[in-house]
Amino acid sequence: MHLYNRESANKLLPSLRQLLEEIVEKRRELTAIQRQLHSRHMHPVDQLLADEDGRLSRRFEQLDEELFALIQQVQKTGAVVKDLEMGLIDFPAVVDRQPVYLCWKLGEDDIRFYHGVEEGFYGRKPL
């Protein structure tokens, strides 16, 4: 497992920011398609709706594959994707001789927080 420090994790943020923005957008679209498909199956379906469901299903599968590929790109760096909706990722690190995660989410300029391995996002502490 690759361990990061604040500087090495911050160097990755420009490329990871772009990936996370794509991940969040694709996740939103997937969720919207899921809702559409679910709501349509609660009503009688005619041929037009069936054709539209097929199109939506194909788009859903395509987005799902694209999302998986983007997540793999992030994970290849050693970062861990934690939340697809928030655009939250963690970087394995050591702080005060303890294994931790450096924590970053979309909208933050740089890495300013960490949390224990078992704590998660709500246990974030400033670096």
C-alpha positions in Angstrom: 0.0 0.0 0.0 1.3 3.4 -1.0 1.5 5.9 1.9 1.0 9.6 1.2 2.0 12.8 3.0 0.2 16.0 2.6 2.5 17.3 -0.1 2.4 14.1 -2.3 -1.4 13.9 -2.0 -1.8 17.6 -2.9 0.2 17.0 -6.1 -2.4 14.5 -7.3 -5.4 16.8 -6.7 -5.5 18.6 -10.1 -5.9 15.3 -11.9 -8.1 13.7 -9.2 -10.4 16.7 -9.1 -11.2 16.3 -12.8 -11.9 12.6 -12.3 -14.0 13.2 -9.2 -16.1 15.8 -11.0 -16.8 13.3 -13.8 -17.6 10.6 -11.2 -20.1 12.8 -9.3 -21.8 13.9 -12.6 -22.1 10.3 -13.9 -23.4 9.2 -10.5 -26.1 11.9 -10.6 -27.1 10.8 -14.1 -27.3 7.2 -13.0 -29.5 8.1 -10.0 -31.8 10.1 -12.3 -32.1 7.2 -14.7 -32.8 4.8 -11.9 -35.6 7.0 -10.6 -37.1 7.3 -14.1 -37.1 3.6 -14.7 -38.5 2.8 -11.3 -41.4 5.3 -11.6 -42.3 4.0 -15.1 -42.7 0.5 -13.8 -45.3 1.7 -11.4 -47.7 2.6 -14.3 -49.0 0.5 -17.2 -46.3 0.3 -19.9 -47.1 0.8 -23.5 -44.7 0.3 -26.4 -43.4 3.8 -26.4 -42.5 3.6 -22.7 -40.9 0.2 -23.3 -38.7 1.6 -26.1 -37.7 4.5 -23.8 -36.9 2.1 -21.0 -34.6 0.2 -23.3 -32.8 3.4 -24.2 -32.5 4.4 -20.6 -31.3 0.9 -19.6 -28.6 1.0 -22.3 -27.5 4.5 -21.1 -27.5 3.3 -17.5 -25.2 0.3 -18.5 -22.9 2.7 -20.4 -22.7 5.1 -17.5 -22.1 2.3 -15.0 -19.1 1.1 -17.1 -17.7 4.6 -17.4 -18.1 5.2 -13.7 -16.4 2.0 -12.9 -13.4 2.9 -15.2 -13.1 6.3 -13.5 -13.1 4.9 -10.1 -10.4 2.4 -11.1 -8.3 5.4 -12.4 -8.6 7.0 -9.0 -7.7 3.8 -7.2 -4.7 3.2 -9.3 -3.1 6.2 -7.6 -3.5 4.6 -4.2 -6.3 6.9 -3.2 -9.6 5.4 -1.9 -12.9 6.6 -3.2 -15.2 7.0 -0.2 -18.3 8.8 -1.4 -19.5 9.1 -5.0 -22.0 11.8 -4.4 -19.8 14.2 -2.4 -16.6 13.4 -4.4 -14.8 12.2 -1.3 -11.5 10.4 -1.4 -8.9 9.3 1.2 -5.2 8.9 1.0 -3.5 6.3 3.2 -1.0 8.0 5.5 0.7 8.0 8.9 0.2 10.8 11.4 1.9 10.7 14.8 2.9 7.1 14.1 -0.7 6.0 13.6 -2.3 4.8 10.3 -4.8 7.4 9.1 -6.4 8.7 6.0 -5.8 12.2 4.6 -9.2 13.2 3.6 -10.3 15.5 0.7 -13.5 16.2 -1.0 -14.5 18.2 -4.1 -14.8 21.9 -3.3 -11.7 21.9 -1.0 -8.6 23.6 -2.3 -6.1 21.2 -0.8 -5.7 18.5 1.8 -6.4 20.0 5.3 -7.9 17.1 7.2 -7.3 13.5 8.3 -9.1 10.9 10.2 -8.4 7.6 11.8 -8.8 4.4 9.8 -12.0 3.5 11.7 -13.4 7.1 12.1 -14.5 8.2 8.6 -15.5 11.6 7.3 -17.2 12.8 10.4 -14.1 12.1 12.5 -12.0 14.5 10.4 -9.4 16.6 12.3 -7.3 19.5 10.9 -3.7 18.7 9.9 
